[in-house]
Amino acid sequence: MTGQPIDEGIPVEVRFAGRRLEGVVDEVRWTPTFNDPHSEIVVDADGTMITTGRASIQPR
């Protein structure tokens, strides 16, 4: 997990299905639950929308 903020519009690298893809954060979704705040990050990688957890994202 990265300590840097993940905001919309920043370029990121995504580790997805054994590959590393570069893209831009399109949306950050928060689903807070009791004692387990969960976030999903939607990345646009060359027109492919990938939804993943924060641990798979690294700012470029």
Residue, then its C-alpha position, 0 to 999 in steps of 0.5 A: m500500500t502506498g502512502q501517497p494520495i491517489d486522486e483523479g487525473i494522476p498517472v499510475e502504474v497498475r499491477f493487474a493479472g501479472r502485468r504492469l499497465e500504465g494509466v490515469v486514475d479516472e475515479v476513486r470510490w469509497t465504500p466505508t464499512f464498520n472497521d474496514p474502510h475499502s476503496e476501489i480505484v478506477v484506472d483508464a489504461d488506453g481505453t480499458m477501465i480497470t477497477t482495483g484496490r489501492a494495493s495494486i496502484q503505484p503513482r508514476 
